Amino acid sequence: MARQRRAIPTGRDERFPTFLPVFLFPNKLSEDDKLHGLNQLLLRILAVVEEADGRYITNSAMLKQLEFFAESMYQGYHMLDTFKHKSHVKGITKEEVRHSSTLSTLSFGLKRSRTMDDPSAALMVLPVIGGCRVGKKVLISHVCTNERVQSHFSSILHISGNNIQSIENTTFRTNVKTLVVIEFIFDIDDDEWIKFYSSATKLSEGSKVIIMSRLGKVARFGTVKPVYLNSLSEAEYSYLFKMLAFGNTDQRAYPQQVSVANELAIVLGGSLITANVIADLLRRNLNVQFWLHILKRFKEMVENNLSKYGEHPKDIIEKEHPIDISRFASTCPTSLRLMPPRVEKDESPERKLPVMMFGDLIAGSMSVPNEEFELVAWKSRIPPYTKYVQSVEACDDQMPRSMPHKRKRKAQIENL
C-alpha cells in the first residue's frame, strides 16, 4: 500500500510543469504553447491506449473508458494536424461526407465480447454485425487464430448461413469443445434457426457460436449483446490513413505531406481498401509533388461521380453499383466503369482478361488496356489475406439505369 501511495504524488509532479501554466494563465498561452500541450497530452493518452491494447482486460467499465480515450486521441490528433498544417495546402472544406464508422472499433469490439456475462442459454451465440467491408471477417479471423482461442477450442467450424437448414446432428463432433462461425448473407426463418440451434446444443460443454452479417436483424439469434462494427469516424480514418501512408517515417519532417494526407482522407470517403492502396503508393514515394498528383487525380474522379450520380464512389460501390473511373484514363476513348469488388482466392482459375493493379491505375504509371480488363484492388497482408478483384468495362458515357437519379447525400465534397 505504501508503494501505491508514493506513486500518486510522483505522477502529479511529472504533470506539474505542463499543467500549471494552462491552469493559471489559460488566456496568456500562445498558440504554439497550446499545441505543444495538446501534443504532450496526446502522447500520454497514446501510451495508455497502446499499453491497454496489449492486455487481456475483462472489466467492462475500464473498456468503456479506454474506448473513450481512443476516440478522444483520434479527435485530438485530427485537431492538432488541422491547426499545424492548415496553411500548407488549400483544398477541401470540412463539409465532406461523413460515414457511419474500424481500427479502434475492431480492437475494442473484440474486447467487449470478452466482458459479456454468461447467459442462462444452453449455447452462447455472439452476433457480429457490420456494414459493407468494415472488417467483420478480419475480426473473426483474428479471433480464430488467437492462441488463447485455439487452445480453448479443440475444433473451429465455419458454416455458410445459406446452408444452415442442411446441418444435421452428425455434422457436429459432440465430444470436443467447438467454436462455430456462421456468416449470414440473407436472413433465415426462425424455425430454421431453432432447428440448427437445437442440433448445436448437443456440442460439448463450453462450445460457442459466432454469427456475422451485414443484416442487423440476425442479431435476434444472439444470446448475448451483439458487437457492432461501424465505419471509422473522420478522425479515426484520418489517423489510420496517415499511419499507413507514413509507416515508420516521422510525420513531423513532412508537414506538407501531412496536409495532403488530411485532404486525401476526406476525399477517400472512408474506404479501407482505397486507403490501403493509396497509402501504399505514398509510402514508397514521399515527394510532395507525387502526393499532390495522387490527390488531384482522385479528387477529379470523385467530382465526376458526384456530378453524374450525386453520390460519393464509396457509397455507390457499397450499393453494388459501378462507378465511373474515366478520369484515371484520360486517353481512353470510352468511359470506364469499375464494378463492385469481389473476393478472389489464390486457387481461382487463371484469368483470361488483361490484369492491372489498382495502384498503377491511380498513379497513371501504366497504360490502360483498350478492352475489358480486371483490376486487382487489394490483397490484405493479414489473415484471412483477402484479395479484392474488380472488373472494368468500357461503355457509352451514359448513366446506368440501375444508378440512383436523386442526390441522397446532402453533404458533399466542396472545392474539388
C-alpha positions as CSV (number, residue, x, y, z in Angstrom):
1,M,0.0,0.0,0.0
2,A,2.8,2.4,0.8
3,R,4.3,1.9,-2.6
4,Q,0.9,2.8,-4.2
5,R,0.6,5.9,-2.1
6,R,4.1,7.2,-3.0
7,A,3.3,6.7,-6.7
8,I,0.4,9.2,-6.6
9,P,2.4,12.4,-5.9
10,T,5.1,11.3,-8.3
11,G,2.6,11.3,-11.1
12,R,1.4,14.8,-10.1
13,D,4.9,16.1,-10.0
14,E,5.5,14.9,-13.6
15,R,2.4,16.7,-14.8
16,F,3.1,19.9,-12.9
17,P,5.2,21.8,-15.5
18,T,2.7,21.5,-18.3
19,F,-0.5,21.6,-16.2
20,L,0.2,24.7,-14.0
21,P,0.6,27.3,-16.8
22,V,-2.6,26.1,-18.5
23,F,-4.5,26.3,-15.2
24,L,-3.2,29.6,-14.0
25,F,-2.8,31.6,-17.3
26,P,-5.0,30.0,-19.9
27,N,-5.5,33.2,-21.9
28,K,-1.8,34.1,-22.0
29,L,-0.6,31.0,-23.7
30,S,0.5,31.3,-27.3
31,E,-1.0,29.0,-30.0
32,D,2.3,27.1,-30.1
33,D,2.2,26.6,-26.4
34,K,-1.3,25.2,-26.6
35,L,-0.4,22.9,-29.5
36,H,2.6,21.7,-27.5
37,G,0.4,21.0,-24.5
38,L,-2.1,19.1,-26.7
39,N,0.7,17.1,-28.3
40,Q,2.1,16.1,-24.8
41,L,-1.4,15.1,-23.6
42,L,-2.0,13.0,-26.8
43,L,1.3,11.2,-26.3
44,R,0.3,10.2,-22.7
45,I,-3.1,9.0,-23.9
46,L,-1.4,7.1,-26.8
47,A,0.9,5.3,-24.3
48,V,-2.1,4.3,-22.1
49,V,-4.1,3.1,-25.1
50,E,-1.3,1.1,-26.6
51,E,-0.4,-0.5,-23.2
52,A,-4.0,-1.4,-22.6
53,D,-4.4,-2.8,-26.1
54,G,-1.8,-5.4,-25.4
55,R,-3.5,-6.6,-22.2
56,Y,-6.4,-9.0,-21.6
57,I,-8.9,-6.7,-19.9
58,T,-12.2,-8.0,-18.7
59,N,-13.6,-5.1,-16.8
60,S,-16.4,-3.6,-18.8
61,A,-16.2,-0.1,-17.2
62,M,-12.5,0.1,-17.9
63,L,-13.0,-1.0,-21.5
64,K,-15.6,1.8,-22.0
65,Q,-13.1,4.3,-20.5
66,L,-10.4,3.0,-22.9
67,E,-12.7,3.3,-25.8
68,F,-13.4,6.9,-24.8
69,F,-9.6,7.6,-24.6
70,A,-9.0,6.1,-28.0
71,E,-11.8,8.2,-29.6
72,S,-10.5,11.3,-27.9
73,M,-7.0,10.6,-29.1
74,Y,-8.0,10.3,-32.7
75,Q,-10.0,13.5,-32.5
76,G,-7.1,15.2,-30.8
77,Y,-4.6,14.2,-33.4
78,H,-7.0,15.3,-36.1
79,M,-7.4,18.7,-34.5
80,L,-3.6,19.0,-34.0
81,D,-3.0,18.3,-37.7
82,T,-5.7,20.8,-38.7
83,F,-4.1,23.6,-36.7
84,K,-0.4,22.8,-37.5
85,H,-0.8,22.3,-41.2
86,K,-3.7,24.4,-42.3
87,S,-1.5,26.9,-44.1
88,H,0.5,24.4,-46.3
89,V,-2.1,23.3,-48.8
90,K,-5.5,24.8,-49.7
91,G,-8.1,22.3,-50.5
92,I,-11.3,20.7,-49.4
93,T,-13.6,22.2,-46.8
94,K,-14.8,20.4,-43.8
95,E,-18.3,19.9,-45.2
96,E,-17.3,16.5,-46.5
97,V,-19.3,13.4,-46.3
98,R,-19.2,11.5,-43.0
99,H,-19.8,7.8,-42.9
100,S,-21.4,5.8,-40.1
101,S,-17.6,4.4,-38.5
102,T,-12.8,0.1,-37.9
103,L,-9.4,0.3,-36.3
104,S,-10.5,1.1,-32.7
105,T,-13.9,-0.4,-33.2
106,L,-12.4,-3.7,-34.2
107,S,-10.0,-3.9,-31.3
108,F,-12.4,-2.7,-28.7
109,G,-15.3,-4.7,-30.2
110,L,-13.2,-7.8,-29.7
111,K,-12.5,-6.9,-26.1
112,R,-16.2,-6.1,-25.5
113,S,-17.1,-9.6,-26.5
114,R,-14.9,-10.9,-23.7
115,T,-16.8,-9.0,-21.0
116,M,-20.3,-10.3,-21.5
117,D,-21.8,-12.2,-18.7
118,D,-22.6,-15.9,-19.4
119,P,-26.3,-16.1,-20.1
120,S,-28.5,-19.0,-19.0
121,A,-28.9,-20.2,-22.6
122,A,-27.7,-23.7,-23.3
123,L,-25.3,-22.4,-26.0
124,M,-23.8,-18.9,-26.2
125,V,-24.3,-17.1,-29.6
126,L,-22.4,-13.9,-30.2
127,P,-23.7,-11.8,-33.2
128,V,-21.1,-9.6,-35.0
129,I,-23.0,-7.1,-37.2
130,G,-21.4,-4.6,-39.5
131,G,-21.8,-2.8,-42.9
132,C,-20.1,-3.5,-46.2
133,R,-16.3,-4.2,-45.9
134,V,-15.8,-2.8,-42.4
135,G,-13.7,-5.7,-41.2
136,K,-16.0,-8.4,-39.9
137,K,-14.1,-11.3,-41.5
138,V,-10.8,-9.8,-40.3
139,L,-12.0,-9.5,-36.8
140,I,-13.3,-13.1,-36.8
141,S,-10.1,-14.3,-38.4
142,H,-8.1,-12.7,-35.6
143,V,-10.3,-14.4,-33.1
144,C,-9.9,-17.9,-34.7
145,T,-6.1,-17.6,-35.0
146,N,-5.7,-16.3,-31.4
147,E,-3.6,-18.7,-29.3
148,R,-6.0,-18.4,-26.4
149,V,-8.9,-19.3,-28.6
150,Q,-7.2,-22.2,-30.3
151,S,-6.1,-23.7,-27.0
152,H,-9.6,-23.3,-25.6
153,F,-11.5,-24.9,-28.5
154,S,-10.5,-28.2,-30.0
155,S,-12.4,-27.5,-33.2
156,I,-13.3,-24.4,-35.2
157,L,-16.1,-24.9,-37.7
158,H,-17.1,-22.4,-40.4
159,I,-20.6,-22.7,-41.8
160,S,-22.4,-20.7,-44.5
161,G,-25.8,-19.4,-43.3
162,N,-27.3,-20.3,-46.6
163,N,-26.8,-24.0,-45.9
164,I,-27.8,-23.9,-42.3
165,Q,-31.0,-25.8,-43.0
166,S,-29.0,-28.8,-44.2
167,I,-26.9,-29.0,-41.0
168,E,-27.7,-32.2,-39.1
169,N,-26.6,-33.6,-35.7
170,T,-24.0,-35.7,-37.4
171,T,-22.2,-32.6,-38.6
172,F,-21.0,-31.7,-35.1
173,R,-18.5,-33.6,-33.0
174,T,-20.2,-33.8,-29.7
175,N,-17.2,-34.9,-27.8
176,V,-15.0,-31.8,-28.4
177,K,-15.3,-28.2,-27.4
178,T,-16.2,-26.3,-30.7
179,L,-16.3,-22.8,-31.9
180,V,-18.9,-22.4,-34.7
181,V,-18.6,-19.4,-37.1
182,I,-21.6,-18.7,-39.3
183,E,-21.9,-16.0,-42.0
184,F,-25.3,-14.9,-43.0
185,I,-25.7,-13.1,-46.3
186,F,-29.5,-13.5,-46.2
187,D,-31.9,-13.7,-43.4
188,I,-33.5,-17.1,-42.5
189,D,-36.7,-18.2,-40.9
190,D,-36.8,-18.5,-37.1
191,D,-37.8,-22.2,-37.4
192,E,-34.7,-22.9,-39.4
193,W,-32.6,-21.3,-36.7
194,I,-34.3,-23.1,-33.9
195,K,-33.6,-26.4,-35.7
196,F,-30.0,-25.6,-36.1
197,Y,-29.7,-24.3,-32.5
198,S,-31.2,-27.5,-31.2
199,S,-28.6,-29.5,-33.0
200,A,-25.8,-27.3,-31.9
201,T,-26.7,-27.5,-28.2
202,K,-25.5,-31.1,-28.4
203,L,-22.0,-29.9,-28.7
204,S,-19.6,-30.4,-25.9
205,E,-20.0,-28.0,-22.9
206,G,-18.2,-24.7,-23.4
207,S,-18.8,-24.6,-27.1
208,K,-19.8,-21.3,-28.6
209,V,-21.3,-19.8,-31.8
210,I,-20.3,-16.6,-33.6
211,I,-22.6,-15.3,-36.3
212,M,-21.6,-12.4,-38.6
213,S,-23.7,-10.5,-41.1
214,R,-24.5,-7.1,-42.6
215,L,-28.1,-7.7,-41.6
216,G,-28.9,-6.2,-38.2
217,K,-32.0,-8.4,-37.8
218,V,-30.0,-11.6,-37.4
219,A,-28.8,-10.2,-34.1
220,R,-32.1,-11.7,-32.8
221,F,-30.4,-15.1,-32.8
222,G,-27.8,-14.0,-30.3
223,T,-27.9,-14.9,-26.6
224,V,-25.5,-12.1,-25.7
225,K,-25.2,-8.4,-26.6
226,P,-24.1,-8.1,-30.3
227,V,-20.8,-6.5,-31.3
228,Y,-21.5,-3.8,-33.9
229,L,-18.7,-2.8,-36.3
230,N,-19.2,0.6,-37.9
231,S,-17.2,2.7,-40.4
232,L,-14.4,4.7,-38.9
233,S,-15.1,8.3,-37.8
234,E,-13.4,11.1,-39.8
235,A,-10.8,11.5,-37.1
236,E,-10.1,7.7,-36.8
237,Y,-9.9,7.3,-40.5
238,S,-7.5,10.3,-40.9
239,Y,-5.3,8.9,-38.1
240,L,-5.3,5.4,-39.7
241,F,-4.6,6.7,-43.2
242,K,-1.6,8.8,-42.1
243,M,-0.2,5.8,-40.1
244,L,-0.4,3.7,-43.3
245,A,1.0,6.4,-45.6
246,F,4.0,7.3,-43.4
247,G,4.7,3.9,-41.9
248,N,7.9,4.3,-39.7
249,T,8.7,7.7,-41.2
250,D,8.4,10.7,-38.8
251,Q,5.5,12.8,-40.0
252,R,6.9,15.9,-38.4
253,A,9.6,16.1,-41.0
254,Y,7.0,16.3,-43.8
255,P,4.3,18.9,-42.9
256,Q,3.2,19.4,-46.5
257,Q,2.6,15.7,-47.0
258,V,0.6,15.6,-43.7
259,S,-1.7,18.3,-45.1
260,V,-2.1,16.4,-48.4
261,A,-2.8,13.2,-46.4
262,N,-5.5,15.0,-44.4
263,E,-7.2,16.1,-47.6
264,L,-6.9,12.7,-49.1
265,A,-8.5,11.2,-46.0
266,I,-11.5,13.4,-46.7
267,V,-11.7,12.7,-50.5
268,L,-11.4,8.9,-50.0
269,G,-14.7,8.9,-48.0
270,G,-13.8,6.2,-45.5
271,S,-12.9,3.4,-47.9
272,L,-10.5,1.0,-46.2
273,I,-9.5,-0.8,-49.4
274,T,-8.7,2.5,-51.2
275,A,-6.9,3.8,-48.1
276,N,-4.5,0.9,-48.2
277,V,-3.9,1.1,-51.9
278,I,-3.2,4.9,-51.9
279,A,-1.2,4.8,-48.7
280,D,1.0,2.0,-50.2
281,L,1.7,4.3,-53.2
282,L,2.5,7.3,-51.0
283,R,4.7,5.4,-48.6
284,R,7.0,4.4,-51.5
285,N,7.4,8.0,-52.7
286,L,7.5,10.8,-50.2
287,N,7.9,13.5,-52.8
288,V,5.2,16.1,-52.2
289,Q,4.6,16.7,-55.9
290,F,3.7,13.0,-56.3
291,W,1.3,13.2,-53.3
292,L,-0.4,16.2,-54.8
293,H,-0.6,14.4,-58.2
294,I,-2.4,11.5,-56.5
295,L,-4.7,13.9,-54.6
296,K,-5.6,15.7,-57.9
297,R,-6.4,12.5,-59.8
298,F,-8.6,11.1,-57.1
299,K,-10.4,14.4,-56.5
300,E,-11.2,14.6,-60.2
301,M,-12.6,11.0,-60.1
302,V,-14.8,11.7,-57.0
303,E,-16.0,15.0,-58.5
304,N,-17.0,13.3,-61.7
305,N,-19.1,10.7,-59.9
306,L,-20.7,13.3,-57.7
307,S,-21.6,15.2,-60.8
308,K,-23.0,12.2,-62.6
309,Y,-24.7,10.2,-59.9
310,G,-25.0,12.6,-56.9
311,E,-23.1,10.2,-54.6
312,H,-19.6,9.5,-53.4
313,P,-18.0,6.5,-55.2
314,K,-17.7,4.6,-51.9
315,D,-21.5,4.9,-51.3
316,I,-22.2,3.8,-54.9
317,I,-19.9,0.7,-54.6
318,E,-21.5,-0.3,-51.3
319,K,-24.8,-0.4,-53.1
320,E,-23.3,-2.9,-55.6
321,H,-23.4,-0.3,-58.5
322,P,-20.5,0.5,-60.8
323,I,-18.6,3.8,-60.7
324,D,-17.0,5.9,-63.4
325,I,-13.2,5.9,-63.4
326,S,-12.7,7.5,-66.8
327,R,-10.7,10.3,-65.1
328,F,-8.0,7.8,-64.3
329,A,-7.6,7.1,-68.0
330,S,-7.9,10.4,-69.9
331,T,-6.6,8.8,-73.1
332,C,-9.2,6.1,-73.2
333,P,-11.8,6.9,-76.0
334,T,-14.7,5.4,-74.0
335,S,-15.9,5.7,-70.4
336,L,-14.7,3.1,-68.0
337,R,-17.0,1.6,-65.4
338,L,-15.5,-0.1,-62.3
339,M,-17.7,-2.9,-60.9
340,P,-18.0,-3.6,-57.2
341,P,-15.2,-5.7,-55.8
342,R,-15.4,-9.4,-55.4
343,V,-13.3,-11.7,-53.2
344,E,-11.0,-14.0,-55.2
345,K,-9.0,-16.8,-53.7
346,D,-5.5,-17.7,-54.9
347,E,-6.7,-21.0,-56.2
348,S,-9.2,-19.4,-58.5
349,P,-9.0,-20.2,-62.2
350,E,-6.4,-18.4,-64.2
351,R,-7.7,-15.1,-65.6
352,K,-8.3,-14.7,-69.3
353,L,-8.7,-10.9,-69.3
354,P,-5.8,-8.4,-69.0
355,V,-4.9,-7.5,-65.4
356,M,-3.9,-4.2,-63.9
357,M,-3.1,-3.2,-60.3
358,F,-5.3,-0.5,-58.8
359,G,-2.3,1.4,-57.6
360,D,-0.9,1.6,-61.1
361,L,-4.2,2.9,-62.4
362,I,-4.5,5.6,-59.8
363,A,-0.9,6.8,-60.2
364,G,-1.2,6.7,-64.0
365,S,2.1,4.7,-64.2
366,M,0.8,2.2,-66.8
367,S,-1.3,2.4,-70.0
368,V,-4.9,1.3,-69.6
369,P,-5.9,-1.7,-71.7
370,N,-8.2,-0.9,-74.7
371,E,-10.5,-3.7,-73.8
372,E,-12.3,-5.0,-70.7
373,F,-9.8,-5.9,-68.0
374,E,-9.6,-6.8,-64.4
375,L,-8.3,-4.7,-61.6
376,V,-6.6,-6.2,-58.6
377,A,-7.8,-3.7,-56.0
378,W,-6.0,-5.1,-52.9
379,K,-4.6,-8.1,-51.2
380,S,-4.6,-8.0,-47.5
381,R,-1.3,-8.6,-45.7
382,I,-3.1,-10.0,-42.6
383,P,-5.3,-13.1,-42.2
384,P,-7.5,-14.1,-43.9
385,Y,-5.4,-12.5,-46.7
386,T,-8.5,-11.4,-48.7
387,K,-7.9,-10.4,-52.3
388,Y,-10.3,-8.0,-53.9
389,V,-10.7,-8.0,-57.7
390,Q,-12.8,-5.7,-59.8
391,S,-13.9,-5.9,-63.4
392,V,-13.5,-2.8,-65.6
393,E,-15.9,-2.4,-68.5
394,A,-15.8,0.1,-71.4
395,C,-19.2,1.7,-72.1
396,D,-21.0,4.7,-73.6
397,D,-20.9,7.8,-71.5
398,Q,-24.4,7.4,-70.1
399,M,-25.8,6.9,-66.6
400,P,-26.6,3.2,-65.9
401,R,-30.3,2.5,-65.4
402,S,-29.5,0.9,-62.1
403,M,-27.9,4.1,-60.7
404,P,-29.8,6.4,-58.4
405,H,-31.1,9.6,-60.0
406,K,-31.6,11.6,-56.9
407,R,-28.9,13.2,-54.8
408,K,-29.4,11.4,-51.5
409,R,-26.2,12.7,-50.0
410,K,-26.6,16.3,-48.7
411,A,-23.0,16.9,-47.5
412,Q,-20.7,16.8,-50.5
413,I,-17.0,17.4,-51.0
414,E,-16.6,21.1,-52.0
415,N,-13.9,22.9,-53.9
416,L,-12.9,19.7,-55.8
